[in-house]
Amino acid sequence: MNHILDAILASTAPDSGSAAVSAEDFAALPLPESYRAVTVHKDEAEMFAGLSTREKDPRKSLHVEEVPVPELGPGEALVAVMASSVNYNSVWTSIFEPVSTFAFLERYGKLSPLAKRHDLPYHVIGSDLAGVVLRTGPGVNAWRPGDEVVAHCLSVELESADGHNDTMLDPEQRIWGFETNFGGLAEIALVKSNQLMPKPRHLSWEEAAAPGLVNSTAYRQLVSRNGAGMKQGDNVLIWGASGGLGSYATQFALAGGANPICVVSSPEKAEICRRMGAEAVIDRNAEGYRFWKDEHHQDQREWKRFGKRIRELTGGEDVDIVFEHPGRETFGASVYVTRKGGTIVTCASTSGYNHEYDNRYLWMSLKKIVGSHFANYREAWEANRLIAKGKIHPTLSKTYTLAETGQAAYDVHRNLHQGKVGVLALAPEEGMGVRDPEMREQHIEAINRFRNV
């Protein structure tokens, strides 16, 4: 990989021109036979059997090893990965919950001879990247070797009419690096070319890699008409408002003229929300909210106390939108506190998939529950465009090496992190890859907001 890294560093050196290494030069670089990647192994899928979710340790299941470079197919690209990041789907993969991802790869492998490449005894994980295009397959016209890119994680086939109004409705919709192989936590990644987007020029590799999945997910969930369709003046309750998803939801609410009510779990996380510009912040641990009396019964008195606290922060108004992702632990409270006619939009269930709520507060108050999953290509592009324009900023708090990915996933699993955690792949150190230092300087405080907290 050294000759590839040397070419990338030569083309991105501060004193180099954009054409210091041409597309033809990149296309002529020989590809290695193998590359380092973060993997899980199929024969270890039962290694955590009998343990609770919290007891399952990603450091024991994630491997960093050499794997063969995959065959490049039509409409695809091989990308040299300079940096990636850890999302919660990487945690799910590492602890084999809710199911082993090898079930996804087996199912995908049955689709076509080309898809069969993905059905392997190992799974290269990761759903974010920032890097440089090395090769493009037949039929790729929009991208050339040497292009600096980020990738969104929507993988679709689009052979069915169902996906042509909203690609997320494609029957063969998958999340790259989670439901497909050859993901971004590696030195090389295989993507469909329509996953690629321009790398924001004012960001380093690790900063550019961090927003991808969560930024696009938050955009669809909160801003898009496919999600909550947020408008100016809306009161938006955001669970985990300083976390990977919530930190972008908070920024979208503020940038869109809405009023975020940020729910966090510590004074440090509350301070981060205030740094972003939020005024209404609830530290749920400090205020002692316990929405469940025991494993089987929720405490409606706590819902009411929570609703009263929200109205104290909004001047007596209930919330128009709830940005939901914790799931079981919070969902009953979310349905209760939403205003009449309001929307609960959910994209995940990190505390449990079996949601329980009192349906009287939904049907009699004409509330809506909207399911939201990642984003279509247009939504991902718009979300990345806002990053590139400096309207929304990365929430990177810490960066690990590829060899430390197990620890990074452990920290996310245990909620020991703030915002997003990055992973350096080929990039030898942080801070590399910035193309527009003048724009970066204008936003440097916001870019570094989550660091060293």
C-alpha positions as a Markdown table, in Angstrom:
| # | Residue | x | y | z |
|---|---|---|---|---|
| 1 | Met | 0.0 | 0.0 | 0.0 |
| 2 | Asn | 3.0 | 2.4 | 0.4 |
| 3 | His | 3.1 | 3.4 | -3.3 |
| 4 | Ile | -0.6 | 4.3 | -3.1 |
| 5 | Leu | -0.2 | 6.3 | 0.1 |
| 6 | Asp | 2.8 | 8.1 | -1.4 |
| 7 | Ala | 0.8 | 9.2 | -4.5 |
| 8 | Ile | -2.1 | 10.4 | -2.3 |
| 9 | Leu | 0.3 | 12.4 | 0.0 |
| 10 | Ala | 2.0 | 13.9 | -3.0 |
| 11 | Ser | -1.3 | 15.0 | -4.5 |
| 12 | Thr | -2.6 | 16.5 | -1.2 |
| 13 | Ala | 0.6 | 18.1 | 0.0 |
| 14 | Pro | -0.1 | 21.8 | 1.0 |
| 15 | Asp | 2.2 | 23.1 | -1.8 |
| 16 | Ser | 1.0 | 20.8 | -4.5 |
| 17 | Gly | -1.4 | 21.6 | -7.2 |
| 18 | Ser | -4.6 | 19.7 | -7.7 |
| 19 | Ala | -3.1 | 17.9 | -10.7 |
| 20 | Ala | 0.2 | 17.0 | -9.0 |
| 21 | Val | -0.7 | 13.4 | -9.6 |
| 22 | Ser | -3.0 | 12.9 | -12.5 |
| 23 | Ala | -6.0 | 10.6 | -12.9 |
| 24 | Glu | -3.9 | 8.6 | -15.3 |
| 25 | Asp | -1.1 | 8.3 | -12.7 |
| 26 | Phe | -3.6 | 7.0 | -10.1 |
| 27 | Ala | -5.2 | 4.6 | -12.6 |
| 28 | Ala | -1.7 | 3.2 | -13.4 |
| 29 | Leu | -0.8 | 2.5 | -9.8 |
| 30 | Pro | -0.7 | -1.3 | -9.3 |
| 31 | Leu | -3.2 | -2.6 | -6.8 |
| 32 | Pro | -1.9 | -4.8 | -4.0 |
| 33 | Glu | -3.1 | -8.4 | -3.7 |
| 34 | Ser | -4.3 | -7.7 | -0.1 |
| 35 | Tyr | -5.0 | -4.9 | 2.3 |
| 36 | Arg | -5.6 | -4.5 | 6.1 |
| 37 | Ala | -9.2 | -4.5 | 7.2 |
| 38 | Val | -11.4 | -4.7 | 10.3 |
| 39 | Thr | -13.3 | -8.0 | 10.2 |
| 40 | Val | -15.6 | -10.3 | 12.1 |
| 41 | His | -15.4 | -14.1 | 11.5 |
| 42 | Lys | -18.4 | -16.3 | 10.6 |
| 43 | Asp | -17.1 | -19.2 | 12.8 |
| 44 | Glu | -17.2 | -16.8 | 15.8 |
| 45 | Ala | -20.8 | -15.7 | 15.5 |
| 46 | Glu | -21.8 | -17.6 | 18.6 |
| 47 | Met | -18.9 | -16.5 | 20.7 |
| 48 | Phe | -21.1 | -14.3 | 23.0 |
| 49 | Ala | -23.9 | -16.8 | 23.4 |
| 50 | Gly | -25.5 | -16.5 | 26.8 |
| 51 | Leu | -24.1 | -13.1 | 27.6 |
| 52 | Ser | -26.2 | -9.9 | 28.0 |
| 53 | Thr | -25.8 | -7.2 | 25.4 |
| 54 | Arg | -23.6 | -5.1 | 27.8 |
| 55 | Glu | -21.3 | -8.0 | 28.5 |
| 56 | Lys | -20.5 | -8.5 | 24.8 |
| 57 | Asp | -17.1 | -7.0 | 24.0 |
| 58 | Pro | -16.2 | -5.8 | 20.5 |
| 59 | Arg | -12.5 | -5.9 | 21.4 |
| 60 | Lys | -12.8 | -9.7 | 21.4 |
| 61 | Ser | -14.7 | -10.1 | 18.1 |
| 62 | Leu | -13.1 | -7.5 | 15.8 |
| 63 | His | -9.9 | -8.5 | 14.0 |
| 64 | Val | -7.5 | -6.4 | 12.0 |
| 65 | Glu | -6.1 | -8.6 | 9.2 |
| 66 | Glu | -5.0 | -8.9 | 5.6 |
| 67 | Val | -7.7 | -9.8 | 3.2 |
| 68 | Pro | -7.7 | -10.1 | -0.6 |
| 69 | Val | -8.6 | -7.1 | -2.8 |
| 70 | Pro | -12.1 | -7.8 | -4.2 |
| 71 | Glu | -12.9 | -8.0 | -7.9 |
| 72 | Leu | -14.2 | -4.7 | -9.3 |
| 73 | Gly | -17.5 | -5.0 | -11.1 |
| 74 | Pro | -19.6 | -2.7 | -13.4 |
| 75 | Gly | -20.8 | 0.5 | -11.8 |
| 76 | Glu | -18.3 | 0.1 | -8.9 |
| 77 | Ala | -15.2 | 1.8 | -7.5 |
| 78 | Leu | -12.3 | 0.8 | -5.4 |
| 79 | Val | -11.3 | 3.6 | -3.0 |
| 80 | Ala | -8.1 | 4.0 | -1.0 |
| 81 | Val | -9.5 | 4.7 | 2.5 |
| 82 | Met | -7.7 | 7.5 | 4.3 |
| 83 | Ala | -10.1 | 7.5 | 7.3 |
| 84 | Ser | -13.4 | 6.0 | 8.5 |
| 85 | Ser | -15.5 | 6.1 | 11.6 |
| 86 | Val | -17.5 | 3.9 | 14.0 |
| 87 | Asn | -21.2 | 3.8 | 13.8 |
| 88 | Tyr | -23.6 | 1.9 | 16.0 |
| 89 | Asn | -24.1 | -0.6 | 13.2 |
| 90 | Ser | -20.5 | -1.5 | 13.6 |
| 91 | Val | -21.2 | -2.3 | 17.3 |
| 92 | Trp | -24.2 | -4.4 | 16.3 |
| 93 | Thr | -22.0 | -6.3 | 13.8 |
| 94 | Ser | -19.2 | -6.8 | 16.4 |
| 95 | Ile | -21.6 | -8.3 | 19.0 |
| 96 | Phe | -23.7 | -10.3 | 16.4 |
| 97 | Glu | -26.9 | -8.5 | 17.4 |
| 98 | Pro | -29.8 | -8.5 | 16.6 |
| 99 | Val | -28.6 | -11.2 | 14.2 |
| 100 | Ser | -25.2 | -12.1 | 12.7 |
| 101 | Thr | -24.5 | -10.0 | 9.7 |
| 102 | Phe | -23.4 | -13.2 | 7.9 |
| 103 | Ala | -27.1 | -13.8 | 7.3 |
| 104 | Phe | -27.2 | -10.6 | 5.3 |
| 105 | Leu | -24.2 | -11.6 | 3.3 |
| 106 | Glu | -25.5 | -15.0 | 2.5 |
| 107 | Arg | -28.8 | -13.5 | 1.3 |
| 108 | Tyr | -27.0 | -10.9 | -0.8 |
| 109 | Gly | -24.8 | -13.6 | -2.3 |
| 110 | Lys | -27.8 | -15.4 | -3.7 |
| 111 | Leu | -28.8 | -12.3 | -5.8 |
| 112 | Ser | -26.3 | -12.7 | -8.6 |
| 113 | Pro | -22.9 | -14.1 | -9.5 |
| 114 | Leu | -21.4 | -10.6 | -8.8 |
| 115 | Ala | -23.1 | -10.4 | -5.4 |
| 116 | Lys | -21.7 | -13.8 | -4.5 |
| 117 | Arg | -18.3 | -12.0 | -3.9 |
| 118 | His | -19.8 | -10.7 | -0.6 |
| 119 | Asp | -20.7 | -14.1 | 0.9 |
| 120 | Leu | -17.4 | -14.8 | 2.6 |
| 121 | Pro | -16.3 | -16.4 | 6.0 |
| 122 | Tyr | -15.2 | -12.9 | 7.0 |
| 123 | His | -17.0 | -9.6 | 6.9 |
| 124 | Val | -15.1 | -6.3 | 6.3 |
| 125 | Ile | -17.2 | -3.8 | 8.2 |
| 126 | Gly | -17.7 | 0.0 | 8.3 |
| 127 | Ser | -20.2 | 2.3 | 6.7 |
| 128 | Asp | -18.2 | 5.6 | 6.4 |
| 129 | Leu | -15.1 | 6.6 | 4.5 |
| 130 | Ala | -13.1 | 9.5 | 3.2 |
| 131 | Gly | -10.4 | 8.6 | 0.6 |
| 132 | Val | -9.3 | 8.6 | -3.0 |
| 133 | Val | -10.7 | 6.7 | -6.0 |
| 134 | Leu | -8.2 | 4.1 | -7.3 |
| 135 | Arg | -10.2 | 2.3 | -9.9 |
| 136 | Thr | -13.7 | 2.5 | -11.5 |
| 137 | Gly | -15.5 | -0.3 | -13.2 |
| 138 | Pro | -17.3 | -0.3 | -16.6 |
| 139 | Gly | -20.2 | 2.2 | -16.8 |
| 140 | Val | -18.7 | 4.7 | -14.3 |
| 141 | Asn | -18.6 | 8.2 | -15.8 |
| 142 | Ala | -18.9 | 10.6 | -12.9 |
| 143 | Trp | -15.8 | 9.7 | -11.1 |
| 144 | Arg | -12.1 | 9.2 | -12.0 |
| 145 | Pro | -9.1 | 7.8 | -10.3 |
| 146 | Gly | -7.6 | 10.4 | -8.0 |
| 147 | Asp | -10.9 | 12.0 | -7.1 |
| 148 | Glu | -11.2 | 12.8 | -3.4 |
| 149 | Val | -14.4 | 11.5 | -2.1 |
| 150 | Val | -16.6 | 10.5 | 0.8 |
| 151 | Ala | -19.2 | 7.7 | 0.6 |
| 152 | His | -22.7 | 7.4 | 1.8 |
| 153 | Cys | -23.8 | 3.9 | 2.8 |
| 154 | Leu | -26.9 | 3.3 | 0.7 |
| 155 | Ser | -26.4 | 0.2 | -1.6 |
| 156 | Val | -29.3 | -0.4 | -4.1 |
| 157 | Glu | -29.9 | -2.4 | -7.2 |
| 158 | Leu | -32.8 | -0.3 | -8.6 |
| 159 | Glu | -34.1 | -3.1 | -10.8 |
| 160 | Ser | -37.5 | -2.8 | -9.2 |
| 161 | Ala | -39.9 | 0.1 | -9.9 |
| 162 | Asp | -40.5 | 0.4 | -6.1 |
| 163 | Gly | -37.2 | 2.2 | -5.6 |
| 164 | His | -37.5 | 4.9 | -8.3 |
| 165 | Asn | -39.5 | 7.4 | -6.3 |
| 166 | Asp | -37.4 | 6.9 | -3.1 |
| 167 | Thr | -34.4 | 4.6 | -3.4 |
| 168 | Met | -34.7 | 3.6 | 0.2 |
| 169 | Leu | -37.8 | 1.7 | -0.9 |
| 170 | Asp | -35.8 | -0.5 | -3.3 |
| 171 | Pro | -36.5 | -4.1 | -2.3 |
| 172 | Glu | -32.7 | -4.7 | -2.6 |
| 173 | Gln | -31.8 | -1.8 | -0.4 |
| 174 | Arg | -28.8 | -2.5 | 1.9 |
| 175 | Ile | -26.5 | -0.6 | 4.1 |
| 176 | Trp | -22.9 | -0.9 | 2.8 |
| 177 | Gly | -20.4 | -2.3 | 5.3 |
| 178 | Phe | -23.3 | -3.7 | 7.4 |
| 179 | Glu | -25.5 | -5.7 | 5.0 |
| 180 | Thr | -22.7 | -5.9 | 2.3 |
| 181 | Asn | -19.0 | -6.8 | 2.5 |
| 182 | Phe | -15.9 | -4.7 | 1.8 |
| 183 | Gly | -16.8 | -1.8 | 4.1 |
| 184 | Gly | -14.9 | 1.4 | 5.1 |
| 185 | Leu | -13.0 | 0.3 | 8.2 |
| 186 | Ala | -10.1 | -0.8 | 6.0 |
| 187 | Glu | -7.3 | 0.5 | 3.7 |
| 188 | Ile | -9.4 | -0.2 | 0.6 |
| 189 | Ala | -13.2 | -0.3 | 0.2 |
| 190 | Leu | -15.5 | -1.5 | -2.6 |
| 191 | Val | -18.5 | 0.8 | -3.2 |
| 192 | Lys | -21.1 | 1.4 | -5.9 |
| 193 | Ser | -20.1 | 4.5 | -7.8 |
| 194 | Asn | -23.4 | 6.2 | -6.9 |
| 195 | Gln | -22.4 | 6.1 | -3.2 |
| 196 | Leu | -19.6 | 8.6 | -3.9 |
| 197 | Met | -19.8 | 12.3 | -3.1 |
| 198 | Pro | -17.2 | 15.1 | -3.1 |
| 199 | Lys | -15.0 | 15.3 | 0.0 |
| 200 | Pro | -15.5 | 18.7 | 1.8 |
| 201 | Arg | -12.4 | 20.6 | 0.9 |
| 202 | His | -11.9 | 22.4 | 4.3 |
| 203 | Leu | -11.9 | 19.2 | 6.4 |
| 204 | Ser | -9.2 | 16.7 | 7.2 |
| 205 | Trp | -9.7 | 13.0 | 6.2 |
| 206 | Glu | -10.9 | 11.9 | 9.6 |
| 207 | Glu | -13.3 | 14.9 | 9.9 |
| 208 | Ala | -14.7 | 14.3 | 6.4 |
| 209 | Ala | -15.3 | 10.6 | 7.2 |
| 210 | Ala | -17.2 | 11.2 | 10.4 |
| 211 | Pro | -20.5 | 12.8 | 9.3 |
| 212 | Gly | -21.6 | 10.3 | 6.5 |
| 213 | Leu | -24.0 | 7.8 | 8.0 |
| 214 | Val | -25.3 | 9.8 | 10.9 |
| 215 | Asn | -25.5 | 13.2 | 9.1 |
| 216 | Ser | -27.5 | 11.7 | 6.3 |
| 217 | Thr | -29.7 | 9.7 | 8.7 |
| 218 | Ala | -30.5 | 12.8 | 10.8 |
| 219 | Tyr | -31.2 | 14.8 | 7.6 |
| 220 | Arg | -33.8 | 12.4 | 6.4 |
| 221 | Gln | -35.3 | 11.8 | 9.8 |
| 222 | Leu | -35.7 | 15.4 | 10.7 |
| 223 | Val | -35.5 | 17.7 | 7.7 |
| 224 | Ser | -36.7 | 15.6 | 4.7 |
| 225 | Arg | -40.4 | 15.3 | 3.7 |
| 226 | Asn | -39.7 | 11.5 | 4.0 |
| 227 | Gly | -39.2 | 12.1 | 7.7 |
| 228 | Ala | -40.6 | 14.7 | 10.1 |
| 229 | Gly | -40.5 | 17.6 | 7.6 |
| 230 | Met | -39.2 | 20.1 | 10.3 |
| 231 | Lys | -40.1 | 23.7 | 9.8 |
| 232 | Gln | -39.1 | 27.0 | 11.4 |
| 233 | Gly | -40.4 | 27.4 | 14.9 |
| 234 | Asp | -40.9 | 23.7 | 15.6 |
| 235 | Asn | -40.0 | 22.4 | 19.1 |
| 236 | Val | -37.9 | 19.3 | 18.6 |
| 237 | Leu | -37.1 | 16.9 | 21.4 |
| 238 | Ile | -33.7 | 15.3 | 20.6 |
| 239 | Trp | -32.7 | 12.2 | 22.6 |
| 240 | Gly | -28.9 | 11.8 | 23.0 |
| 241 | Ala | -28.4 | 15.3 | 21.6 |
| 242 | Ser | -24.6 | 15.2 | 21.9 |
| 243 | Gly | -24.2 | 11.7 | 20.4 |
| 244 | Gly | -23.5 | 10.6 | 16.9 |
| 245 | Leu | -27.0 | 11.1 | 15.6 |
| 246 | Gly | -28.3 | 13.7 | 18.0 |
| 247 | Ser | -25.4 | 16.1 | 17.5 |
| 248 | Tyr | -26.4 | 16.4 | 13.8 |
| 249 | Ala | -30.1 | 16.6 | 14.6 |
| 250 | Thr | -29.3 | 19.5 | 17.0 |
| 251 | Gln | -27.4 | 21.3 | 14.3 |
| 252 | Phe | -30.2 | 20.8 | 11.7 |
| 253 | Ala | -32.8 | 22.1 | 14.2 |
| 254 | Leu | -30.7 | 25.2 | 15.0 |
| 255 | Ala | -29.8 | 25.8 | 11.3 |
| 256 | Gly | -33.5 | 25.4 | 10.3 |
| 257 | Gly | -34.9 | 27.9 | 12.7 |
| 258 | Ala | -36.4 | 25.2 | 15.1 |
| 259 | Asn | -36.0 | 25.0 | 18.8 |
| 260 | Pro | -34.1 | 21.9 | 20.0 |
| 261 | Ile | -34.8 | 20.5 | 23.4 |
| 262 | Cys | -31.7 | 18.5 | 24.0 |
| 263 | Val | -31.8 | 15.4 | 26.3 |
| 264 | Val | -28.4 | 14.3 | 27.5 |
| 265 | Ser | -27.0 | 12.2 | 30.3 |
| 266 | Ser | -24.2 | 14.3 | 31.9 |
| 267 | Pro | -23.1 | 17.9 | 32.5 |
| 268 | Glu | -20.3 | 17.5 | 29.9 |
| 269 | Lys | -22.8 | 16.5 | 27.2 |
| 270 | Ala | -25.1 | 19.3 | 28.3 |
| 271 | Glu | -22.2 | 21.8 | 27.8 |
| 272 | Ile | -21.6 | 20.5 | 24.3 |
| 273 | Cys | -25.2 | 21.1 | 23.3 |
| 274 | Arg | -24.9 | 24.7 | 24.7 |
| 275 | Arg | -21.7 | 25.1 | 22.7 |
| 276 | Met | -23.7 | 24.2 | 19.5 |
| 277 | Gly | -26.1 | 27.0 | 20.4 |
| 278 | Ala | -28.9 | 25.1 | 22.1 |
| 279 | Glu | -30.6 | 26.8 | 25.1 |
| 280 | Ala | -33.0 | 24.1 | 26.3 |
| 281 | Val | -31.1 | 21.2 | 27.7 |
| 282 | Ile | -32.3 | 18.4 | 30.0 |
| 283 | Asp | -29.7 | 16.3 | 31.9 |
| 284 | Arg | -31.9 | 13.2 | 32.4 |
| 285 | Asn | -29.6 | 11.6 | 34.9 |
| 286 | Ala | -29.2 | 14.8 | 37.0 |
| 287 | Glu | -33.0 | 15.2 | 37.0 |
| 288 | Gly | -33.5 | 11.5 | 37.8 |
| 289 | Tyr | -36.0 | 10.4 | 35.1 |
| 290 | Arg | -36.8 | 6.8 | 35.3 |
| 291 | Phe | -39.5 | 5.9 | 32.8 |
| 292 | Trp | -39.7 | 2.2 | 33.8 |
| 293 | Lys | -40.7 | 1.0 | 37.3 |
| 294 | Asp | -39.4 | -2.4 | 36.5 |
| 295 | Glu | -38.9 | -4.6 | 33.4 |
| 296 | His | -42.6 | -4.8 | 32.6 |
| 297 | His | -44.2 | -1.6 | 33.8 |
| 298 | Gln | -43.6 | 2.1 | 32.8 |
| 299 | Asp | -44.2 | 5.0 | 35.1 |
| 300 | Gln | -46.6 | 7.5 | 33.6 |
| 301 | Arg | -46.0 | 9.9 | 36.5 |
| 302 | Glu | -42.4 | 10.2 | 35.1 |
| 303 | Trp | -43.8 | 10.9 | 31.6 |
| 304 | Lys | -45.9 | 13.7 | 33.1 |
| 305 | Arg | -43.0 | 15.1 | 35.0 |
| 306 | Phe | -40.9 | 15.0 | 31.9 |
| 307 | Gly | -43.6 | 16.8 | 29.9 |
| 308 | Lys | -43.9 | 19.5 | 32.5 |
| 309 | Arg | -40.1 | 20.1 | 32.4 |
| 310 | Ile | -40.3 | 20.4 | 28.6 |
| 311 | Arg | -43.0 | 23.0 | 28.8 |
| 312 | Glu | -40.9 | 25.0 | 31.4 |
| 313 | Leu | -38.2 | 25.2 | 28.7 |
| 314 | Thr | -40.5 | 26.1 | 25.8 |
| 315 | Gly | -42.7 | 28.7 | 27.3 |
| 316 | Gly | -45.6 | 26.3 | 27.9 |
| 317 | Glu | -45.5 | 24.5 | 24.5 |
| 318 | Asp | -45.4 | 20.7 | 23.9 |
| 319 | Val | -43.0 | 19.4 | 21.3 |
| 320 | Asp | -43.9 | 19.2 | 17.6 |
| 321 | Ile | -41.3 | 16.5 | 16.8 |
| 322 | Val | -39.5 | 13.8 | 18.8 |
| 323 | Phe | -36.2 | 12.7 | 17.3 |
| 324 | Glu | -36.3 | 9.1 | 18.5 |
| 325 | His | -33.5 | 6.5 | 18.4 |
| 326 | Pro | -33.1 | 5.0 | 22.0 |
| 327 | Gly | -36.2 | 2.9 | 21.5 |
| 328 | Arg | -37.7 | 0.8 | 24.3 |
| 329 | Glu | -36.4 | 2.9 | 27.2 |
| 330 | Thr | -37.8 | 6.2 | 26.0 |
| 331 | Phe | -40.5 | 5.5 | 23.4 |
| 332 | Gly | -43.5 | 5.6 | 25.8 |
| 333 | Ala | -42.4 | 9.0 | 27.1 |
| 334 | Ser | -41.8 | 10.2 | 23.5 |
| 335 | Val | -45.4 | 9.4 | 22.5 |
| 336 | Tyr | -46.8 | 11.0 | 25.6 |
| 337 | Val | -45.0 | 14.3 | 25.4 |
| 338 | Thr | -45.6 | 15.0 | 21.7 |
| 339 | Arg | -48.2 | 17.7 | 21.1 |
| 340 | Lys | -51.6 | 16.9 | 19.5 |
| 341 | Gly | -51.0 | 16.2 | 15.8 |
| 342 | Gly | -47.2 | 16.0 | 16.3 |
| 343 | Thr | -44.7 | 13.4 | 15.0 |
| 344 | Ile | -42.5 | 10.8 | 16.6 |
| 345 | Val | -39.9 | 9.9 | 14.0 |
| 346 | Thr | -37.7 | 6.9 | 14.8 |
| 347 | Cys | -34.6 | 5.4 | 13.2 |
| 348 | Ala | -33.2 | 2.9 | 15.7 |
| 349 | Ser | -33.7 | 1.1 | 19.0 |
| 350 | Thr | -30.4 | 1.1 | 20.8 |
| 351 | Ser | -32.0 | 0.3 | 24.1 |
| 352 | Gly | -34.3 | -2.4 | 22.7 |
| 353 | Tyr | -36.6 | -3.1 | 19.7 |
| 354 | Asn | -39.8 | -3.9 | 21.5 |
| 355 | His | -41.4 | -0.5 | 22.0 |
| 356 | Glu | -44.3 | -0.1 | 24.4 |
| 357 | Tyr | -46.5 | 3.0 | 24.6 |
| 358 | Asp | -50.1 | 3.9 | 25.6 |
| 359 | Asn | -51.9 | 4.0 | 22.3 |
| 360 | Arg | -54.6 | 6.4 | 23.8 |
| 361 | Tyr | -52.1 | 9.2 | 23.6 |
| 362 | Leu | -51.4 | 8.4 | 20.0 |
| 363 | Trp | -54.8 | 7.8 | 18.4 |
| 364 | Met | -56.9 | 10.2 | 20.4 |
| 365 | Ser | -54.4 | 13.0 | 19.9 |
| 366 | Leu | -53.8 | 12.3 | 16.2 |
| 367 | Lys | -50.1 | 11.8 | 16.5 |
| 368 | Lys | -48.0 | 10.1 | 13.9 |
| 369 | Ile | -45.1 | 7.6 | 14.3 |
| 370 | Val | -42.8 | 7.7 | 11.2 |
| 371 | Gly | -40.1 | 5.1 | 10.6 |
| 372 | Ser | -36.9 | 6.5 | 9.0 |
| 373 | His | -33.9 | 4.5 | 7.8 |
| 374 | Phe | -30.7 | 6.1 | 6.6 |
| 375 | Ala | -31.3 | 8.3 | 3.5 |
| 376 | Asn | -31.7 | 8.2 | -0.2 |
| 377 | Tyr | -28.9 | 9.4 | -2.5 |
| 378 | Arg | -30.4 | 12.9 | -2.9 |
| 379 | Glu | -30.9 | 13.3 | 0.8 |
| 380 | Ala | -27.3 | 12.1 | 1.5 |
| 381 | Trp | -26.0 | 14.5 | -1.2 |
| 382 | Glu | -27.8 | 17.4 | 0.4 |
| 383 | Ala | -26.6 | 16.5 | 3.8 |
| 384 | Asn | -23.0 | 16.3 | 2.5 |
| 385 | Arg | -23.5 | 19.6 | 0.6 |
| 386 | Leu | -24.3 | 21.4 | 3.9 |
| 387 | Ile | -21.1 | 20.0 | 5.4 |
| 388 | Ala | -19.1 | 21.2 | 2.4 |
| 389 | Lys | -20.7 | 24.7 | 2.7 |
| 390 | Gly | -19.8 | 24.9 | 6.4 |
| 391 | Lys | -23.5 | 25.1 | 7.5 |
| 392 | Ile | -23.2 | 21.8 | 9.4 |
| 393 | His | -20.0 | 20.6 | 11.1 |
| 394 | Pro | -18.4 | 17.3 | 12.0 |
| 395 | Thr | -18.8 | 16.2 | 15.6 |
| 396 | Leu | -15.6 | 14.3 | 15.8 |
| 397 | Ser | -14.4 | 13.9 | 19.3 |
| 398 | Lys | -11.5 | 11.4 | 19.1 |
| 399 | Thr | -9.6 | 9.4 | 16.6 |
| 400 | Tyr | -8.2 | 5.9 | 16.8 |
| 401 | Thr | -5.9 | 3.9 | 14.6 |
| 402 | Leu | -7.2 | 1.0 | 12.5 |
| 403 | Ala | -5.6 | -1.4 | 15.0 |
| 404 | Glu | -7.6 | 0.3 | 17.8 |
| 405 | Thr | -11.0 | -0.1 | 16.1 |
| 406 | Gly | -12.0 | -2.7 | 18.7 |
| 407 | Gln | -11.5 | -0.2 | 21.5 |
| 408 | Ala | -13.3 | 2.5 | 19.5 |
| 409 | Ala | -16.3 | 0.2 | 19.0 |
| 410 | Tyr | -16.2 | -0.7 | 22.7 |
| 411 | Asp | -16.4 | 3.0 | 23.6 |
| 412 | Val | -19.4 | 3.5 | 21.4 |
| 413 | His | -21.1 | 0.4 | 22.8 |
| 414 | Arg | -20.6 | 1.7 | 26.3 |
| 415 | Asn | -21.6 | 5.2 | 25.4 |
| 416 | Leu | -18.2 | 6.5 | 26.6 |
| 417 | His | -17.8 | 8.8 | 23.6 |
| 418 | Gln | -19.1 | 12.2 | 22.5 |
| 419 | Gly | -20.3 | 12.8 | 19.0 |
| 420 | Lys | -18.5 | 10.6 | 16.6 |
| 421 | Val | -15.2 | 8.7 | 16.9 |
| 422 | Gly | -12.9 | 8.5 | 13.8 |
| 423 | Val | -10.5 | 5.8 | 12.7 |
| 424 | Leu | -7.4 | 6.5 | 10.6 |
| 425 | Ala | -6.9 | 3.9 | 7.9 |
| 426 | Leu | -4.1 | 4.9 | 5.4 |
| 427 | Ala | -3.7 | 8.4 | 6.8 |
| 428 | Pro | -0.6 | 8.4 | 8.9 |
| 429 | Glu | -1.8 | 11.1 | 11.2 |
| 430 | Glu | -4.6 | 13.5 | 12.0 |
| 431 | Gly | -5.1 | 16.8 | 10.2 |
| 432 | Met | -4.1 | 15.7 | 6.7 |
| 433 | Gly | -6.1 | 16.2 | 3.5 |
| 434 | Val | -7.2 | 19.9 | 4.0 |
| 435 | Arg | -7.6 | 21.6 | 0.6 |
| 436 | Asp | -9.2 | 24.9 | 1.7 |
| 437 | Pro | -7.4 | 26.2 | 4.8 |
| 438 | Glu | -9.0 | 29.6 | 4.5 |
| 439 | Met | -12.5 | 28.2 | 4.8 |
| 440 | Arg | -11.3 | 25.9 | 7.5 |
| 441 | Glu | -10.1 | 28.8 | 9.6 |
| 442 | Gln | -13.5 | 30.4 | 9.4 |
| 443 | His | -15.1 | 27.4 | 11.0 |
| 444 | Ile | -12.3 | 26.0 | 13.1 |
| 445 | Glu | -14.0 | 26.6 | 16.5 |
| 446 | Ala | -17.1 | 24.6 | 15.3 |
| 447 | Ile | -15.0 | 21.9 | 13.7 |
| 448 | Asn | -13.1 | 21.3 | 17.0 |
| 449 | Arg | -16.2 | 21.7 | 19.3 |
| 450 | Phe | -16.4 | 18.1 | 20.3 |
| 451 | Arg | -12.7 | 17.5 | 20.8 |
| 452 | Asn | -11.0 | 17.2 | 24.2 |
| 453 | Val | -14.3 | 17.2 | 26.1 |
